[in-house]
């Protein structure tokens, strides 16, 4: 403090020197302090809400992806079943033709 006083000479009031030494912070009224505290609280609440929404969105996206994968699996199974059904119908037609051919041969042998 004495060093600052001797450097600045007698032109600087003692209160300014004390302020420089103590590095006083600007005064904040109680109203401003309450408002700042409220703003901080609101910011925290807003951040918590953002995080919650982000978590919900990620959960929704994950479940949507799972459902899409399940749909693809079911569509693949349906396609496989359709193919097997078509193969069975073709086999049934071949078997029917074979039975008719055998019946015709047997009818021809009996005459």
C-alpha positions as CSV (number, residue, x, y, z in Angstrom):
1,X,0.0,0.0,0.0
2,X,2.8,2.4,0.8
3,X,4.5,1.5,-2.5
4,X,1.4,2.5,-4.4
5,X,1.1,5.6,-2.4
6,X,4.7,6.6,-3.1
7,X,4.3,5.8,-6.8
8,X,1.2,7.8,-7.3
9,X,2.2,10.7,-5.2
10,X,-0.3,12.7,-3.2
11,X,-2.8,13.1,-6.1
12,X,-4.5,9.7,-5.6
13,X,-7.0,9.5,-2.7
14,X,-6.3,6.9,-0.1
15,X,-9.6,5.1,-0.7
16,X,-8.5,4.4,-4.3
17,X,-5.2,3.0,-3.1
18,X,-7.1,0.8,-0.6
19,X,-9.4,-0.4,-3.4
20,X,-6.5,-1.3,-5.6
21,X,-4.7,-3.1,-2.8
22,X,-7.8,-5.0,-1.7
23,X,-9.0,-5.4,-5.3
24,X,-12.5,-4.6,-4.2
25,X,-15.2,-6.1,-6.4
26,X,-18.0,-3.8,-7.5
27,X,-20.9,-3.7,-5.1
28,X,-24.0,-5.7,-6.0
29,X,-27.3,-4.9,-4.5
30,X,-29.4,-7.6,-2.8
31,X,-32.0,-7.2,-5.5
32,X,-29.3,-7.9,-8.2
33,X,-27.9,-10.8,-6.2
34,X,-31.4,-12.3,-5.9
35,X,-32.0,-11.8,-9.6
36,X,-28.6,-13.4,-10.4
37,X,-29.3,-16.3,-8.1
38,X,-32.8,-16.7,-9.8
39,X,-31.2,-16.5,-13.2
40,X,-28.7,-19.2,-12.2
41,X,-31.5,-21.4,-10.9
42,X,-33.5,-20.9,-14.1
43,X,-30.5,-21.7,-16.2
44,X,-29.9,-24.9,-14.2
45,X,-33.5,-25.9,-14.6
46,X,-33.4,-25.2,-18.3
47,X,-30.2,-27.2,-18.7
48,X,-31.8,-30.1,-16.8
49,X,-34.9,-30.0,-19.0
50,X,-32.7,-29.9,-22.1
51,X,-30.8,-33.0,-20.9
52,X,-34.0,-34.8,-20.1
53,X,-35.4,-34.0,-23.6
54,X,-32.2,-35.1,-25.2
55,X,-32.3,-38.4,-23.3
56,X,-36.0,-38.9,-24.3
57,X,-35.1,-38.2,-27.9
58,X,-32.2,-40.7,-27.8
59,X,-34.5,-43.3,-26.3
60,X,-37.1,-42.6,-29.0
61,X,-34.5,-42.9,-31.8
62,X,-33.1,-46.1,-30.3
63,X,-36.5,-47.7,-30.0
64,X,-37.5,-46.5,-33.5
65,X,-34.3,-48.2,-34.9
66,X,-35.1,-51.4,-33.0
67,X,-38.7,-51.4,-34.4
68,X,-37.4,-50.8,-37.9
69,X,-35.0,-53.8,-37.5
70,X,-37.8,-56.0,-36.2
71,X,-39.9,-54.9,-39.2
72,X,-37.1,-55.9,-41.6
73,X,-36.7,-59.3,-39.9
74,X,-40.5,-59.9,-40.1
75,X,-40.6,-58.9,-43.8
76,X,-37.7,-61.2,-44.5
77,X,-39.5,-64.1,-42.7
78,X,-42.7,-63.3,-44.7
79,X,-40.7,-63.3,-48.0
80,X,-39.2,-66.7,-47.0
81,X,-42.7,-68.1,-46.2
82,X,-44.1,-66.7,-49.5
83,X,-41.3,-68.5,-51.4
84,X,-41.9,-71.7,-49.5
85,X,-45.6,-71.5,-50.2
86,X,-45.0,-70.9,-53.9
87,X,-42.6,-73.9,-53.9
88,X,-45.3,-76.0,-52.2
89,X,-47.9,-75.0,-54.7
90,X,-45.6,-75.8,-57.6
91,X,-44.9,-79.2,-56.0
92,X,-48.6,-79.8,-55.5
93,X,-49.2,-79.1,-59.2
94,X,-46.4,-81.5,-60.2
95,X,-47.8,-84.1,-57.9
96,X,-51.3,-83.6,-59.3
97,X,-50.0,-84.0,-62.8
98,X,-48.1,-87.1,-61.8
99,X,-51.2,-88.6,-60.2
100,X,-53.3,-87.8,-63.3
101,X,-50.6,-89.4,-65.6
102,X,-50.5,-92.5,-63.4
103,X,-54.3,-92.7,-63.4
104,X,-54.4,-92.4,-67.2
105,X,-51.7,-95.1,-67.6
106,X,-53.6,-97.4,-65.2
107,X,-56.9,-96.8,-67.1
108,X,-55.0,-97.6,-70.4
109,X,-53.6,-100.8,-69.0
110,X,-56.9,-102.0,-67.8
111,X,-58.6,-101.7,-71.2
